[in-house]
Amino acid sequence: MTFAETFEQLRALGSEQTRKTYRRHGAGDNLFGVSFAALGQLKKEFVGRGKDKTQAHELARQLWQTQNIDAQLLATMIADPARLTEAEARAWVADCQWHCVSDSLASLICQTPFAEAHLQELQAATAPEQSQRVGYAILSRLAQLADARPDVWFLAQAEAIEPRLHQAPNRAKEAMNTALIAIGGRSEELRQHVEHIADRLGPVSIDHGDTACQTFEIKPYLAKIWARKHAVKA
């Protein structure tokens, strides 16, 4: 599909109910209201065996430039991490206005060779809220990968979060909380360190707006993660 055809398809897939839901979660007004399930189905038109990655990435660039929420979400799903440049990634991060787009963009950047190098600048306390959100979402995804990064690297990341968390902007704070959980789910040793950090932090307060969303409590959530891990081993 061409850009025009794809954009019109997004418009057709939108619904007022989803628009209302997204707005309650802070998405703003430049959106069609396409469900994530529908976006996942549309993604299949562009990504997969035999698909043209170059064409998909060029389409992603066009979709991103619209600043439309649904188009930006689809852009992060079909962009090729091998073709995403560092400059382009920085520009996209700077454009983020909604935390769900920030999270989806983090999943894309996490697949690039420069993901780890961007963490420090994205997590800086002086960075905009959504930029910090992307940085900590990248950290969460790195923690969930079965790779060779040592525990000591993740421990340093967790310890850097502790003094910043309570003063961080709302959606960055939420991403920090999630990153601590992801790190604590990586190994038993990291779990112990993260639980000590959680004790020192105390309750984490996050404003979820006019929604039913709740803040994940670190220690109870880790208990569930490790219960599942132990059940699988058994």
Residue, then its C-alpha position, 0 to 999 in steps of 0.5 A: m500500500t502507498f502512504a495515502e492508502t495506508f493513512e486512509q486505512l488507519r482512518a477507516l479502522g478508527s472508532e470513537q470508543t477507542r478514541k475516547t479510551y486513548r484520550r483518557h490515557g493522554a493521547g491528545d486529539n490527533l488520532f483516529g482511534v485504531s486498536f492495537a489489535a487492528l494495528g497488529q493486523l495492519k503491520k502484517e501487510f508490511v513486515g514479514r518474510g518476502k516483504d520489502k524492508t526498504q519500502a516499509h521503512e520509507l512508509a514508516r518515515q512518512l507515517w511518523q511525520t503526520q504526528n498522528i498517534d495511530a500513524q506513529l504507532l504503526a510507524t514504530m511497528i514497521a520501521d526497519p531497525a537496521r535502517l533507523t539512523e541515530a539522528e532519526a531515532r533522536a528526532w522521533v524521540a523528540d516528537c513523542q507526545w504520548h507514553c504509548v508511542s514512547d514505549s513502542l518506539a523504545s521497542l524499535i530502538c532496542q533492536t538497534p546497535f546504538a540502543e545502549a549508547h542512548l540510555q544516558e542521554l535519554q535518562a538525563a533528569t534534564a531530558p523531556e518527560q517522554s524522552q526519559r520514558v523512552g530511555y527507561a522503556i529501552l532499559s526494561r526491554l534490555a533487561q528482558l533479553a537473554d543476552a550477555r549483559p552482566d548483572v553488575w551492569f543492570l545493578a548500576q542502572a537500578e541504583a541510578i534510578e533510586p535517587r531520581l525516581h520520586q522527583a521524575p516526571n509522571r510518565a518517566k517515573e512510571a517507566m522507572n518503576t517498570a524498569l526496576i521490576a524488569i531488572g529484578g526479574r532478570s536474576e535472583e541476585l538482582r531481585q534481592h537488590v531491587e527489593h532492597i531499593a523498593d524498601r528504601l523508595g517506599p510507595v511510588s505514586i503515579d497519576h494514571g488520569d481518568t483510567a482504571c490503571q494501577t501502579f505496579e508495586i515492585k515487590p509483589y510484582l516480582a513475587k509473581i514473576w518469580a513464582r511463574k519462573h519457579a513453576v516453569k522449572a518445576 
